[in-house]
Amino acid sequence: MAEDLDCGRRLDSRQRLISLVECIAGTLLVIGHNVWRVLPNEVFLLFGLGLLSLWWRNGGVRGAGLRRPRSWMYTITAALLTAVLLQLEDVVTDPIGRLFTHQPQHLSSVLPHARDPQQALVALAIVWTFAAFGEEIGYRAYLMTRFGEMAGGGWTGKAVSLVAVSLLFGFGHFYKGPGGVVESTVSGLLLGTVYLATGNLWAPILAHGLSDTFAVVGLYFGWVS
């Protein structure tokens, strides 16, 4: 069921050099905002730059997986399974992070207000726009495509793109502390894996949105603290 993705395509040396420059630029955007705190939010920048770059160099976002899947049932099932794994992974990595860092993860500024009905609806809107769509297009569709091209395409390119972008995704959540960086890196690996396995961006978009929705609903009903 997996479809072809541009992160596995092979380019000539000139085009690979351009992809390398874009990889460096994307990395600086992530670190510049989340670690150095000298740039605006990288999700908006990656989203805009990604759409422009994918349109200019790849003919649009279809090659990066934003297209109608061959099977919605397969895509939705993969997304649901990944969303469940994301929630289970958080249960495992959070205690491990506390063991080594002796501090809990810091929650997103959106989530603490989820116990209020109006704020919970706002949180869900942000989850499905900024997080699910924005981060998946910026990190998975754009950066994984460019890292894969830079690394030579094929399975090597896909593997490099998965690891590199997952690490960047972890640092994209630097505000959560060391444990949160580890947890978000693992989340990036899960989202990147379902992206590569299905060859379609809808799978990680739905998985990301559903996982964060579980978190918002859990906070609203007091199931999680």
URTA-V608772 format. One record per helix or strand. SS is the DSSP state (~ for helix, > for strand). FROM is the first residue (numbers start at 1). LEN is the number of residues. If there is no record, write none. Layout:
ss:SS from:FROM len:LEN
ss:SS from:FROM len:LEN
This chain:
ss:~ from:6 len:3
ss:~ from:13 len:22
ss:~ from:42 len:17
ss:~ from:62 len:3
ss:~ from:72 len:30
ss:~ from:111 len:3
ss:~ from:117 len:34
ss:~ from:154 len:18
ss:~ from:174 len:25
ss:~ from:201 len:20
